[in-house]
Amino acid sequence: MQLQPMAAERLSQTAPPTDAAIAIDDVTLRFVTPDGHMMTAIRDFTMTVARGEFACVVGPTGCGKSTTLNLVTGLLRPTTGNVRVMGNPVTDISRDIGFVFQADALFPWRSVIDNVAAGPLYRGTPKAQAYERARDWIGRVGLGRFEKHYPHQLSGGMRKRVALAQTFINQPKILLMDEPFSALDMQTRTAMQDELLDLWSEQKSSVVFVTHDLEEAVALADKVYVLTAGPGTVKSVYRIDLPRPRVMADIRYDPKFIEIAKVIWNDLREEVQLGQNRSLQTGH
Amino acid sequence: MNAMSSAEQAVARAASIVTAEARAKARLRRRYALVIGLRLAILVIFLGLWELGADYNIIDPFFFASPSGIWQQIWSWITEGTSQGPLWLQIYVTLEETFLGFVIGAVGGIAAGIVLGRNRLLADVFSIYIKIANSVPRVVLGSVFIIALGLGMASKVALAVVMVFFVVFANAFQGVREADRAMIANAQILGASPFQITRTVIIPSAMSWILASLHVSFGFALVGAVVGEFLGAKQGMGLLISTAQGAFNANGVFAAMIILAVMALVVEFIITRFEDYVVKWRPAPFNEQGT
């Protein structure tokens, strides 16, 4: 058995190049809570995602993982530092962005096809064309027989497939995912990860995938960002040189994968403990 | 030998399932019949005791009416008409006032609920006035409306409107406020404009709240119309009650009350059917076709 310790290459952080898909440059985000306290969500945060790159963000609970995604969408503005998407500063919600939520964000009063067609319809695509594309995407995620079903008639995994189709139909250049598969059972999650990698490799979008599951991060990503316990900042960045295409069901038994996961876990562990101790003290 | 016995077992099992299902169905039917039978029995006993009591003067029929007297009153209204014109006209007038008040109040309440629910500043500014207006006993407004709008239909409609408005408003407002954050963010990122968000996310998710309030508020509209007529009118069920009361005609008051109850039940039935049609997707509410 030949181990390749260099598979998890630790990268040094530099100022992001201007042509990156996503460039978060030295961003700090503070906000005032309703009871008047100043909270720092993230500080001195730098992150670069190249075009077509798959980046995962892992870190202990409450370290500001989701905050980074909201900075990219423009739903949150940095207090200091700046955020660029496809070379342009973020001013409004960009049409290039797709977002898959942790919670079920499908519209329960719309059938599968109406849900998937929502994006193009919102963006002014003619109805016939929008539905034609929606039908195509529903087929691609394997739900052809369920066009007319409503979300509550589907299983959790099927609803996630609808959510993926709903997001991918807009052909986002940038795909943000906030623990999208955390509510699924193990087998369904593995299947959805494969599905996601297939769609991603076809679409060549740049992905930021937030997860608390290190193995999921290593299995999916080109690059893993480890955050410190809140207020979050980047602790270290690892390049994952596992060959693609990857098969999710098998990769976790790959010795190289195990080696990489161990290296990063050693790094992450102390932050997790710190985060847990802190949440035990503050009760959050 | 072995195969035979397992085939026989399968047949026996299927047969026992069939008989068990039949038995369960029969049990359900018997229970349903029992409930209906008990309901009828209670009605018959209640009316019978009332009638007997009135016959033997244990219950004074002058003050408390009697089932036969009430029935005769209804029958004479149907066949000979009331002192203020035919019965159907009274029902029609009251229903028209109720419907107008209901529709205006509901539309206004929904619109105000959505506007204030979507706009924090307006909500904070107006919440105090709405609280004040809501705490005024609304039936008292009936007198104001009669003075201002006269004895005609307008004053009854106005009273029904204020009865309906606040209930529907409160529910629409709450429904808008409870719209799921993730769902709104999802629509926003998919490319929806604020108006599209209101139309395709906010309103559908508030719909189950709004429909619930429509149920209750139709009854309020009816109360508004009848009380308005009671306070001063030329036509309507409320006037019929007030006339009967003035003549110490207890049978007349009860008869009008029963007619009103029947009207309310019929409309309630229609609203329920409408609601079932619109909200096919409980617990996930509202079926909206395309956009």
Interface residues (C-beta under 8 A of the other chain):
Chain A: T73 L75 I93 R95 I97 G98 F99 F101 Q102 A103 D104 A105 L106 F107 P108 W109 R110 D114 A117 A118 G119 L121 Y122 R123 K127 Y150 P151 H152 Q166 T167 N170
Chain B: D180 A182 M183 A185 N186 A187 Q188 I189 L190 G191 A192 S193 Q196 T200 V201 P204 S205 M207 W281 P283 A284 P285 F286 N287 E288 Q289 G290 T291
